[in-house]
Amino acid sequence: VVQISRLSDGTRKVLSISEVTGMEGDTITMEEIFVYEKTGVAPDGTVVGTFKATGVRPKCTEKLKACGIELPPSITFEPSILLEIHRDHQQEDIEMHARKLMR
């Protein structure tokens, strides 16, 4: 489940990526895998933050592996900063992070 929201600066960001893990009676249970944490606001009013792993390894990784699909080792589920993008440098930041993920 991907949760996207409009922030106070008018931009839209992915705030959370979760995995549906099952049911408990009539309640759907989920585990948050990645989360966006707002760290502040830049002088120009742009919301600044980081996208972090929560440390929860998705159960679907085992199903993917059973189907012969292995996730690259560069994808980490350990708590860490995954992505930080500032609006003024968005394209450059995206390209830089894409290069890091492809290593």
Protein Blocks (a to p, Z undefined) as FASTA:
>chain_A
ZZddddfkopacdfbdcddfbdehjaccdddfbdcddfbdcfkopacdddddehiacfkl
mmmmmnopacdfklccbdcdfbdcdfklmmmmmmmmmmmmmZZ
